[in-house]
Amino acid sequence: MKGKTVVVTGGTSGIGEVAVEKLAEMGARIVLVARDRSRGEGTLARLREKAPGLAHTVHYADLTRISEMKRVAAEVAEAEPRIDVLVNNAGAMFSTRKLTEDGLEYTFALNHMAYFVVTQGLRERLVASAPARVVSTASAAHQGATLNFNDLQLAKSFGPMKAYGRSKLCNILFTRELARRLRGTGVTANCLHPGFVATRFADESGGLISRFARLAKLLAISPEKGAETIFYLASSPAIAATTGRYFYKCRPIAPSREAQNSRTALSLWERSAAMADLNA
């Protein structure tokens, strides 16, 4: 990873933070996209301590807002002459249904639309830097989820786990369609299930979700174990030509049948582009 630039969302805590520290120790220069300034500065300080002299940096944005997704992607693209790896890892679960300023349900906005919009904003840089990689954190929570394009924002039937599972299905479908569109460019796109990890995830969801998460984490794997597949997909020469796949424990596995539906992947892409006012 020496001499390579890695852009990471959700890299200031949990598996994202572990992954960026490992990548930095291997010689990668890290560009963080963070929401919380105190955590952003803290992670940046640790990166500079562990891997000095690499000019690690951080940009701040609220990735629930489309305008912020576009702004920070444009800032990163302008600041970085090359991007070798983009890691889409920011995500959360919300206990109640609420809407962003764009009228999107929060889980859908942060867990899916941020991946879509930021990746689109950095696409030209990635292609110009090829060979390059896009790595997106999905989840086994997608199993059993389906998309209803008449109610993508779950106005009729919201549930925290339902919204989260749908968003993770979106991550896999997004990866599938992105890989198809990037074919021949030298840029690969893969996603992963990290396992159930003991991190800050769901701590701020509120209500029963946060209580259940705290108990469940007693049986969870460590952030170090959860980060292994992110690190593998971002750096391993063994999968340099692999694209459009879903990984678990550093191995490609089959996602749900719904996650393998190319027509659904295309429809989601086109709907997402319309929502973000981007050229599909």
Residue frames as qw, qx, qy, qz and C-alpha x, y, z in Angstrom:
[[0.000, 0.882, 0.472, 0.000, 0.00, 0.00, 0.00],
 [0.418, -0.478, 0.064, 0.770, 3.03, 2.31, -0.05],
 [0.081, -0.130, 0.377, 0.914, 2.33, 5.45, -2.03],
 [0.139, -0.456, -0.772, -0.421, -1.41, 4.72, -2.29],
 [0.225, -0.118, 0.238, -0.937, -4.22, 7.05, -1.21],
 [0.218, -0.365, -0.905, -0.034, -7.25, 5.55, 0.53],
 [0.311, -0.281, 0.027, -0.907, -10.44, 7.56, 1.09],
 [0.284, -0.243, -0.911, 0.173, -12.63, 6.24, 3.91],
 [0.453, -0.473, -0.056, -0.754, -16.07, 7.17, 5.22],
 [0.859, -0.439, -0.060, -0.257, -16.87, 5.88, 8.70],
 [0.761, 0.286, -0.436, 0.386, -13.19, 5.57, 9.54],
 [0.034, -0.601, 0.410, -0.685, -13.16, 7.27, 12.94],
 [0.578, -0.316, 0.575, -0.486, -14.52, 4.39, 15.05],
 [0.891, 0.082, 0.363, -0.261, -15.07, 0.64, 15.04],
 [0.839, 0.123, 0.435, 0.302, -13.97, -1.51, 12.14],
 [0.461, 0.846, 0.079, 0.254, -13.34, 1.52, 9.93],
 [0.199, -0.910, 0.352, -0.095, -10.82, 2.96, 12.36],
 [0.763, -0.335, 0.530, 0.156, -9.04, -0.37, 12.77],
 [0.774, 0.455, 0.348, 0.269, -8.84, -0.75, 8.98],
 [0.305, 0.921, -0.078, 0.228, -7.40, 2.72, 8.37],
 [0.431, -0.781, 0.453, 0.003, -4.77, 2.24, 11.05],
 [0.816, -0.076, 0.528, 0.222, -3.67, -1.06, 9.48],
 [0.638, 0.672, 0.250, 0.280, -3.60, 0.45, 6.00],
 [0.011, 0.968, -0.213, 0.133, -1.60, 3.43, 7.25],
 [0.629, -0.574, 0.513, 0.108, 0.91, 1.14, 8.94],
 [0.790, 0.199, 0.493, 0.305, 1.37, -0.55, 5.52],
 [0.367, -0.159, 0.311, 0.862, 2.23, 2.82, 3.98],
 [0.112, 0.644, 0.620, 0.435, -1.12, 4.09, 2.71],
 [0.005, 0.042, -0.161, 0.986, -2.04, 7.74, 2.99],
 [0.033, -0.531, -0.838, 0.125, -5.51, 8.03, 4.58],
 [0.153, -0.195, -0.129, -0.960, -8.15, 10.61, 3.66],
 [0.001, -0.359, -0.855, 0.374, -10.97, 10.46, 6.21],
 [0.277, -0.405, -0.324, -0.809, -14.52, 11.68, 5.69],
 [0.277, -0.265, -0.791, 0.477, -16.02, 12.22, 9.14],
 [0.235, -0.761, -0.434, -0.421, -18.99, 13.89, 10.81],
 [0.592, -0.788, -0.141, 0.092, -17.73, 14.36, 14.37],
 [0.312, 0.841, -0.326, 0.299, -14.77, 16.74, 14.64],
 [0.472, -0.667, 0.538, -0.209, -13.46, 15.43, 17.96],
 [0.890, -0.035, 0.452, 0.041, -13.38, 11.84, 16.70],
 [0.704, 0.687, 0.013, 0.180, -11.97, 12.98, 13.37],
 [0.081, 0.857, -0.436, 0.263, -9.09, 14.84, 15.00],
 [0.676, -0.478, 0.540, -0.151, -8.50, 11.95, 17.40],
 [0.916, 0.221, 0.319, 0.106, -8.23, 9.40, 14.59],
 [0.518, 0.809, -0.142, 0.238, -6.04, 11.74, 12.55],
 [0.240, -0.803, 0.504, -0.209, -3.67, 12.14, 15.50],
 [0.812, -0.239, 0.531, -0.029, -3.39, 8.36, 15.92],
 [0.829, 0.511, 0.162, 0.160, -2.71, 7.91, 12.20],
 [0.279, 0.877, -0.293, 0.258, 0.03, 10.53, 12.30],
 [0.485, -0.646, 0.565, -0.167, 1.55, 8.81, 15.31],
 [0.862, -0.023, 0.506, 0.013, 1.40, 5.29, 13.85],
 [0.692, 0.355, 0.413, 0.475, 2.39, 6.28, 10.31],
 [0.122, -0.809, -0.021, 0.575, 4.09, 9.70, 10.31],
 [0.170, -0.452, 0.508, 0.714, 5.07, 11.65, 7.24],
 [0.247, 0.281, 0.852, 0.366, 2.18, 10.50, 5.03],
 [0.160, 0.011, -0.105, -0.981, 0.07, 13.70, 5.14],
 [0.084, -0.462, -0.883, 0.006, -3.08, 11.98, 6.35],
 [0.137, -0.085, 0.006, -0.987, -6.05, 14.33, 6.29],
 [0.087, 0.454, 0.852, -0.247, -9.73, 14.62, 7.18],
 [0.186, -0.230, -0.325, -0.898, -12.79, 16.27, 5.59],
 [0.172, 0.230, 0.748, -0.599, -16.03, 16.86, 7.49],
 [0.376, -0.084, -0.476, -0.791, -19.56, 16.31, 6.23],
 [0.575, 0.071, 0.588, -0.564, -23.03, 15.23, 7.32],
 [0.068, 0.143, -0.870, -0.467, -23.55, 12.20, 5.10],
 [0.258, 0.486, 0.804, -0.227, -27.32, 12.17, 5.64],
 [0.282, 0.798, 0.148, -0.511, -27.63, 15.25, 3.39],
 [0.772, 0.461, 0.327, 0.292, -27.23, 14.98, -0.38],
 [0.225, 0.948, -0.107, 0.196, -25.76, 18.47, -0.64],
 [0.439, -0.749, 0.496, -0.012, -23.08, 17.49, 1.89],
 [0.856, 0.019, 0.479, 0.193, -22.36, 14.20, 0.13],
 [0.620, 0.704, 0.175, 0.299, -21.77, 16.12, -3.10],
 [0.039, -0.960, 0.234, -0.150, -19.76, 18.88, -1.44],
 [0.587, -0.612, 0.524, 0.079, -17.34, 16.60, 0.37],
 [0.837, 0.211, 0.433, 0.260, -16.86, 14.36, -2.69],
 [0.453, 0.845, 0.053, 0.279, -16.03, 17.45, -4.77],
 [0.265, -0.894, 0.350, -0.085, -13.60, 18.68, -2.09],
 [0.760, -0.329, 0.535, 0.164, -11.81, 15.35, -1.94],
 [0.763, 0.475, 0.346, 0.270, -11.68, 15.04, -5.73],
 [0.252, 0.937, -0.084, 0.227, -10.19, 18.52, -6.01],
 [0.392, -0.808, 0.433, -0.070, -7.64, 17.93, -3.26],
 [0.713, -0.273, 0.633, 0.125, -6.46, 14.47, -4.35],
 [0.310, 0.565, -0.551, -0.531, -4.65, 13.97, -7.67],
 [0.521, 0.101, -0.814, -0.237, -5.22, 10.22, -7.35],
 [0.670, -0.285, 0.424, -0.539, -7.42, 7.87, -5.31],
 [0.244, 0.285, -0.918, -0.133, -6.41, 4.21, -5.21],
 [0.260, -0.317, -0.908, 0.082, -9.12, 2.92, -2.87],
 [0.387, -0.351, 0.042, -0.851, -12.48, 4.23, -1.70],
 [0.227, -0.190, -0.921, 0.254, -13.95, 2.53, 1.38],
 [0.448, -0.421, -0.189, -0.766, -17.66, 3.22, 1.97],
 [0.426, -0.110, -0.835, 0.330, -18.16, 2.31, 5.61],
 [0.199, -0.084, 0.349, -0.912, -20.30, 5.00, 7.27],
 [0.476, -0.309, -0.704, -0.427, -23.60, 3.64, 8.56],
 [0.189, -0.117, 0.614, -0.757, -26.09, 3.53, 11.41],
 [0.241, -0.437, -0.846, -0.189, -29.40, 2.18, 12.61],
 [0.194, -0.215, 0.170, -0.942, -32.22, 4.45, 13.84],
 [0.082, 0.207, 0.909, -0.353, -34.93, 3.34, 16.25],
 [0.339, 0.663, 0.502, -0.440, -37.65, 5.61, 14.85],
 [0.510, 0.512, 0.474, 0.504, -38.52, 6.80, 11.37],
 [0.061, -0.831, -0.078, 0.547, -37.36, 10.32, 10.65],
 [0.658, 0.659, 0.255, 0.261, -36.63, 12.19, 7.44],
 [0.518, -0.193, 0.111, 0.826, -33.59, 14.11, 6.28],
 [0.131, 0.600, 0.029, -0.789, -33.81, 17.60, 4.78],
 [0.175, 0.230, -0.700, -0.654, -34.07, 15.85, 1.40],
 [0.765, 0.000, 0.024, -0.644, -37.15, 13.94, 2.50],
 [0.675, 0.223, -0.702, -0.038, -35.29, 10.62, 2.72],
 [0.849, -0.514, -0.083, -0.092, -35.56, 8.15, 5.57],
 [0.227, -0.854, 0.468, -0.004, -32.34, 8.47, 7.59],
 [0.748, -0.237, 0.604, 0.137, -31.18, 4.85, 7.30],
 [0.725, 0.549, 0.362, 0.206, -31.62, 4.86, 3.53],
 [0.212, 0.966, -0.112, 0.098, -29.88, 8.23, 3.21],
 [0.305, -0.780, 0.546, -0.003, -26.80, 7.42, 5.30],
 [0.690, -0.222, 0.686, 0.071, -26.37, 3.72, 4.59],
 [0.679, 0.396, 0.555, 0.272, -27.12, 3.74, 0.86],
 [0.355, 0.912, 0.167, 0.121, -27.32, 7.21, -0.70],
 [0.267, -0.873, 0.364, 0.186, -24.02, 8.32, 0.85],
 [0.661, -0.156, 0.644, 0.351, -22.28, 5.32, -0.77],
 [0.561, 0.605, 0.508, 0.246, -23.90, 6.11, -4.10],
 [0.165, 0.982, 0.071, 0.056, -23.32, 9.88, -4.19],
 [0.376, -0.785, 0.432, 0.237, -19.77, 9.91, -2.78],
 [0.678, -0.040, 0.640, 0.361, -18.69, 7.14, -5.14],
 [0.497, 0.735, 0.398, 0.235, -20.18, 8.98, -8.11],
 [0.036, -0.994, 0.089, 0.049, -18.38, 12.15, -7.04],
 [0.394, -0.669, 0.588, 0.228, -15.03, 10.33, -6.90],
 [0.882, 0.295, 0.367, 0.019, -15.55, 8.12, -9.94],
 [0.556, 0.808, -0.150, 0.125, -13.40, 10.15, -12.34],
 [0.164, -0.776, 0.589, -0.156, -10.51, 10.19, -9.87],
 [0.769, -0.203, 0.600, -0.088, -10.77, 6.43, -9.33],
 [0.836, 0.496, 0.227, 0.063, -10.84, 5.68, -13.05],
 [0.348, 0.873, -0.300, 0.167, -7.91, 8.01, -13.69],
 [0.306, -0.670, 0.644, -0.205, -5.98, 6.23, -10.91],
 [0.977, 0.049, 0.053, -0.202, -6.69, 2.68, -12.13],
 [0.520, -0.317, -0.785, -0.113, -6.04, 0.07, -11.03],
 [0.210, -0.286, 0.395, -0.847, -8.27, 1.21, -8.16],
 [0.285, -0.274, -0.917, 0.056, -10.88, -0.29, -5.83],
 [0.448, -0.398, 0.044, -0.800, -14.23, 0.54, -4.25],
 [0.331, -0.104, -0.900, 0.263, -14.98, -1.38, -1.04],
 [0.445, -0.407, -0.061, -0.796, -18.41, -1.08, 0.59],
 [0.061, -0.060, 0.883, -0.462, -19.51, -2.44, 3.96],
 [0.603, -0.238, -0.451, -0.613, -22.78, -4.36, 3.65],
 [0.369, -0.282, 0.710, -0.529, -24.15, -6.95, 6.09],
 [0.108, -0.137, -0.978, -0.111, -25.78, -10.35, 6.41],
 [0.236, 0.414, 0.542, -0.693, -28.76, -8.32, 7.66],
 [0.367, 0.300, -0.395, -0.787, -29.71, -8.06, 3.97],
 [0.113, -0.077, -0.980, -0.143, -30.94, -11.68, 4.09],
 [0.021, 0.558, 0.806, -0.195, -34.72, -11.70, 3.79],
 [0.073, 0.608, 0.115, -0.782, -34.90, -8.05, 2.74],
 [0.428, 0.493, 0.619, 0.437, -36.66, -6.92, -0.43],
 [0.072, -0.194, 0.038, 0.978, -37.09, -3.54, -2.08],
 [0.232, 0.713, 0.661, -0.038, -40.48, -1.98, -2.67],
 [0.320, 0.122, 0.220, 0.914, -39.94, 0.85, -5.14],
 [0.228, -0.684, -0.440, -0.536, -43.38, 2.22, -4.28],
 [0.557, -0.813, -0.041, -0.163, -42.25, 2.69, -0.67],
 [0.697, 0.344, -0.388, 0.496, -38.45, 2.94, -0.58],
 [0.016, 0.495, -0.391, 0.776, -38.64, 5.34, 2.38],
 [0.338, -0.227, -0.878, 0.251, -40.77, 2.93, 4.46],
 [0.274, -0.212, 0.106, -0.932, -43.55, 5.44, 5.04],
 [0.752, -0.200, -0.296, -0.554, -46.06, 2.60, 5.31],
 [0.948, -0.249, -0.199, -0.027, -44.18, -0.06, 7.26],
 [0.213, 0.731, -0.525, 0.380, -41.11, 1.26, 9.10],
 [0.878, -0.475, -0.014, 0.054, -39.14, -0.93, 11.47],
 [0.207, -0.847, 0.459, 0.170, -35.51, -0.33, 12.53],
 [0.560, -0.243, 0.752, 0.248, -34.26, -3.75, 11.46],
 [0.626, 0.588, 0.505, 0.083, -36.35, -3.68, 8.30],
 [0.239, 0.964, -0.086, -0.076, -34.86, -0.32, 7.32],
 [0.318, -0.695, 0.615, 0.194, -31.34, -1.48, 8.14],
 [0.668, 0.040, 0.723, 0.170, -31.72, -4.77, 6.27],
 [0.555, 0.768, 0.318, 0.036, -33.04, -2.95, 3.21],
 [0.061, 0.946, -0.290, -0.135, -30.15, -0.50, 3.28],
 [0.449, -0.475, 0.728, 0.207, -27.65, -3.36, 3.38],
 [0.677, 0.402, 0.603, 0.126, -29.43, -5.02, 0.46],
 [0.346, 0.935, 0.041, -0.066, -29.01, -1.70, -1.34],
 [0.255, -0.771, 0.535, 0.234, -25.26, -1.83, -0.66],
 [0.580, -0.089, 0.769, 0.251, -24.93, -5.19, -2.42],
 [0.544, 0.681, 0.484, 0.078, -27.15, -4.19, -5.34],
 [0.091, 0.967, -0.155, -0.179, -25.20, -0.94, -5.66],
 [0.400, -0.555, 0.669, 0.290, -21.93, -2.87, -5.74],
 [0.638, 0.247, 0.707, 0.179, -23.28, -5.22, -8.39],
 [0.444, 0.841, 0.303, 0.067, -24.39, -2.42, -10.71],
 [0.113, -0.916, 0.318, 0.219, -21.28, -0.32, -10.03],
 [0.552, -0.318, 0.701, 0.320, -19.05, -3.24, -10.99],
 [0.599, 0.512, 0.584, 0.195, -21.00, -3.64, -14.24],
 [0.249, 0.962, 0.114, 0.003, -20.65, 0.05, -15.08],
 [0.231, -0.841, 0.454, 0.183, -16.93, 0.09, -14.25],
 [0.886, 0.057, 0.418, 0.193, -16.12, -2.98, -16.33],
 [0.693, 0.525, 0.169, 0.465, -13.07, -2.32, -18.46],
 [0.008, -0.950, 0.092, -0.300, -11.92, 0.74, -16.50],
 [0.537, 0.299, -0.602, 0.510, -9.51, -1.04, -14.16],
 [0.288, -0.335, 0.452, -0.775, -11.63, -0.13, -11.12],
 [0.394, -0.202, -0.896, -0.037, -13.14, -2.99, -9.10],
 [0.455, -0.384, 0.164, -0.786, -16.12, -2.86, -6.73],
 [0.540, -0.142, -0.827, 0.066, -16.73, -5.37, -3.95],
 [0.473, -0.578, 0.130, -0.652, -18.67, -5.43, -0.69],
 [0.392, 0.147, -0.848, 0.326, -18.56, -7.40, 2.53],
 [0.690, -0.628, -0.234, -0.274, -20.24, -8.65, 5.66],
 [0.141, 0.640, -0.599, 0.459, -17.87, -7.89, 8.57],
 [0.483, -0.222, -0.805, 0.263, -19.67, -10.13, 11.06],
 [0.402, -0.838, -0.284, -0.235, -21.44, -8.92, 14.20],
 [0.546, 0.295, -0.341, 0.706, -18.86, -6.65, 15.77],
 [0.436, -0.709, -0.413, 0.370, -18.56, -5.03, 19.20],
 [0.320, 0.237, 0.095, 0.912, -18.37, -1.36, 18.13],
 [0.129, 0.220, 0.306, -0.917, -20.28, 1.88, 18.74],
 [0.263, -0.156, -0.673, -0.674, -22.86, 0.70, 16.20],
 [0.455, -0.536, -0.636, -0.320, -26.47, 1.19, 17.41],
 [0.381, -0.259, -0.554, 0.693, -25.32, 2.83, 20.67],
 [0.074, 0.222, 0.118, -0.965, -27.05, 6.07, 19.67],
 [0.188, -0.278, -0.768, -0.546, -30.10, 4.47, 18.05],
 [0.390, -0.213, 0.282, -0.850, -32.17, 4.88, 21.19],
 [0.818, -0.090, 0.007, -0.568, -34.88, 2.74, 22.77],
 [0.926, -0.157, 0.330, -0.093, -34.85, -1.04, 22.70],
 [0.789, 0.566, -0.162, 0.176, -32.43, -1.13, 19.77],
 [0.146, 0.737, -0.521, 0.406, -29.60, 0.36, 21.83],
 [0.638, -0.450, 0.509, -0.363, -30.37, -1.86, 24.84],
 [0.971, 0.151, 0.177, -0.057, -30.47, -5.01, 22.74],
 [0.631, 0.674, -0.295, 0.246, -27.27, -4.04, 20.90],
 [0.143, -0.716, 0.571, -0.375, -25.37, -3.54, 24.16],
 [0.798, -0.242, 0.500, -0.235, -26.37, -7.01, 25.36],
 [0.914, 0.398, 0.073, 0.006, -25.73, -8.68, 22.00],
 [0.370, 0.805, -0.421, 0.194, -22.23, -7.20, 21.82],
 [0.582, -0.555, 0.570, -0.167, -21.22, -9.42, 24.72],
 [0.839, 0.075, 0.531, 0.088, -21.16, -12.22, 22.13],
 [0.554, 0.828, -0.030, -0.075, -19.77, -10.14, 19.26],
 [0.832, 0.134, 0.008, 0.538, -16.38, -10.38, 17.61],
 [0.381, -0.604, -0.016, 0.700, -13.72, -7.72, 18.12],
 [0.358, 0.870, -0.027, -0.337, -13.35, -4.70, 15.80],
 [0.142, -0.595, 0.713, 0.344, -9.96, -6.14, 14.80],
 [0.411, 0.123, 0.891, 0.150, -11.61, -9.33, 13.51],
 [0.417, 0.729, 0.492, -0.227, -14.43, -7.37, 11.89],
 [0.152, 0.862, -0.228, -0.427, -12.00, -5.13, 10.03],
 [0.530, -0.286, 0.711, 0.363, -10.07, -7.98, 8.44],
 [0.547, 0.474, 0.643, 0.250, -12.23, -8.25, 5.33],
 [0.183, 0.972, 0.074, -0.126, -12.21, -4.48, 4.72],
 [0.291, -0.743, 0.514, 0.316, -8.44, -4.54, 4.96],
 [0.593, 0.003, 0.750, 0.292, -8.24, -7.59, 2.67],
 [0.489, 0.702, 0.501, 0.129, -10.46, -6.09, -0.02],
 [0.062, 0.984, -0.067, -0.154, -8.58, -2.79, 0.07],
 [0.155, -0.799, 0.558, 0.164, -5.10, -4.25, -0.14],
 [0.737, -0.157, 0.650, 0.100, -4.81, -7.89, -1.19],
 [0.156, 0.453, -0.636, -0.604, -3.20, -8.61, -4.58],
 [0.226, 0.089, 0.969, 0.049, -5.15, -11.90, -4.65],
 [0.284, 0.664, 0.680, -0.128, -8.42, -10.14, -5.55],
 [0.126, -0.417, 0.210, 0.875, -6.99, -7.38, -7.76],
 [0.179, 0.009, -0.645, -0.743, -9.18, -8.48, -10.68],
 [0.106, -0.431, -0.891, 0.097, -12.23, -9.62, -8.67],
 [0.163, -0.023, 0.027, -0.986, -15.28, -7.39, -8.94],
 [0.590, -0.190, -0.320, -0.716, -18.98, -7.38, -8.15],
 [0.624, -0.132, -0.765, 0.089, -18.66, -9.90, -5.31],
 [0.568, -0.680, 0.070, -0.458, -19.85, -10.13, -1.71],
 [0.522, 0.322, -0.705, 0.356, -17.27, -11.30, 0.85],
 [0.701, -0.644, 0.078, -0.296, -17.31, -12.74, 4.36],
 [0.756, -0.509, 0.368, 0.184, -14.16, -13.70, 6.28],
 [0.066, -0.648, 0.564, 0.508, -12.06, -12.70, 3.26],
 [0.267, 0.065, 0.904, 0.328, -13.85, -15.15, 0.96],
 [0.385, 0.022, -0.315, -0.867, -16.50, -14.50, -1.71],
 [0.205, 0.250, 0.915, -0.243, -19.89, -15.96, -0.81],
 [0.062, -0.446, -0.659, -0.602, -23.33, -15.81, -2.38],
 [0.218, 0.018, 0.359, -0.907, -25.67, -13.13, -1.02],
 [0.506, 0.360, 0.655, -0.429, -29.45, -13.58, -1.03],
 [0.442, 0.418, 0.687, 0.398, -31.27, -14.24, -4.30],
 [0.106, 0.941, 0.317, -0.056, -32.75, -10.73, -4.13],
 [0.290, -0.806, 0.280, 0.433, -29.24, -9.28, -3.87],
 [0.441, -0.152, 0.706, 0.533, -28.30, -11.03, -7.13],
 [0.423, 0.700, 0.575, -0.002, -31.17, -9.51, -9.13],
 [0.406, -0.018, 0.273, 0.872, -29.59, -7.39, -11.87],
 [0.034, -0.630, -0.501, -0.592, -32.87, -5.74, -12.83],
 [0.464, -0.819, -0.325, 0.091, -33.45, -4.61, -9.25],
 [0.585, -0.379, 0.063, 0.715, -29.86, -3.33, -9.09],
 [0.255, 0.282, 0.400, 0.834, -30.41, -1.26, -12.24],
 [0.235, -0.760, -0.479, -0.371, -33.74, 0.11, -10.99],
 [0.561, -0.713, -0.215, 0.362, -32.17, 1.08, -7.65],
 [0.499, -0.128, 0.195, 0.835, -29.31, 2.83, -9.45],
 [0.080, 0.475, 0.453, 0.750, -31.68, 4.82, -11.65],
 [0.396, -0.803, -0.420, -0.150, -33.91, 5.77, -8.71],
 [0.608, -0.558, -0.109, 0.554, -30.91, 6.79, -6.60],
 [0.391, 0.085, 0.281, 0.872, -29.52, 8.94, -9.42],
 [0.110, -0.666, -0.458, -0.579, -32.87, 10.69, -9.76],
 [0.537, -0.763, -0.335, 0.129, -33.08, 11.32, -6.01],
 [0.565, -0.503, 0.068, 0.650, -29.60, 12.83, -6.00],
 [0.393, 0.889, 0.036, -0.231, -30.14, 14.71, -9.27],
 [0.307, -0.545, 0.671, 0.397, -27.20, 12.91, -10.85],
 [0.597, 0.428, -0.479, -0.480, -26.85, 11.56, -14.36],
 [0.904, -0.152, 0.342, -0.208, -27.77, 7.85, -14.16]]
